[in-house]
Amino acid sequence: MPNLEHIKEEICDIGRRLYHRGFAAANDGNISCRIDENRIVCTPTGISKGFMTPDDLCIVDMDANQLANPRTSFSPSPSGRLPTSEVLLHITIMQHRSDVKSVVHCHPPHATAFGMVREAVPQYLMPEAEINLGEVPITKYTLPGGQEFADTILPFVDKSDIIIQANHGTVSYGPTVEQAYFLAETLDAYCKIVLLARGLGQVKYFTKEEAEELLELKRKMGRKDARLNATGCELCTSAVFRESWQETGVGHRAFPPPIFQEEGGAAAESQAVNDLDRERLVKTITEQVLKALEKNLC
């Protein structure tokens, strides 16, 4: 059985990291760790994750019932706190992924921005992102806190270890609290880099051969990735999660996807630029039409 006090200390340490990196302002965010078949240690509601102590943490069962802390017979936690209002999200992930022992939900700003505009996180730009993240899905939006909110991760939970929650934040999960946290940190750093790159000009994607080389490396490392069996156009069209886009409103707007061709990366790059120019033209025309209509209505 894991050492309960050690787990509590680790949760508090990760809470401090979330707070100091700006991933959990004020009382935002929540963290959990499964300690046995039916018990989860989780952060309480209404507390800054940067200033928690082990006594602040709560224990719940897999039905979200708060359990009495061994130190007291009258209070569920030594500090009398209640568990996070989003505990059902953590439980739902653990119920569908037996390998998951810890869940971290937070609001990393750059990754959350992609969820606000429903922009598919671009792929094939950095080796580290391909190896550690893969394709990152975005859920539909629902009011946080209930089972309906928790269930928004179900289409993706088996295919990715981190999910962007539309207009909310991210949820990541893994075998330890730190590994779950590292996924959020990696995703936000990647999103920040690609946003900075986009401000400088058109991003340059890997070629088809370079993308396949990275995926083969990932296979040899024993890492799971839903794209490992993809071929041809499936590699460049976000095929793993595209079927969810109609419901979630996700798409390629700021970052047109790469177009892999068997020969000649220049043709693919040219096509991507043409797609972006076409999108900008459509946007400009639409704005002009709306302004003209508005003027006529006045």
Secondary structure as UniProt FT lines:
FT   HELIX           4..20
FT   TURN            21..22
FT   TURN            26..27
FT   STRAND          30..36
FT   TURN            37..38
FT   STRAND          39..42
FT   TURN            49..50
FT   HELIX           54..56
FT   STRAND          58..61
FT   TURN            62..63
FT   TURN            70..71
FT   TURN            78..79
FT   TURN            85..86
FT   HELIX           87..96
FT   TURN            98..99
FT   STRAND          102..106
FT   HELIX           109..117
FT   HELIX           127..132
FT   TURN            144..145
FT   HELIX           147..151
FT   TURN            152..159
FT   STRAND          162..165
FT   TURN            166..168
FT   STRAND          169..174
FT   HELIX           177..200
FT   HELIX           208..220
FT   TURN            221..222
FT   TURN            226..229
FT   HELIX           232..235
FT   TURN            236..241
FT   HELIX           242..244
FT   HELIX           245..248
FT   HELIX           265..297
//
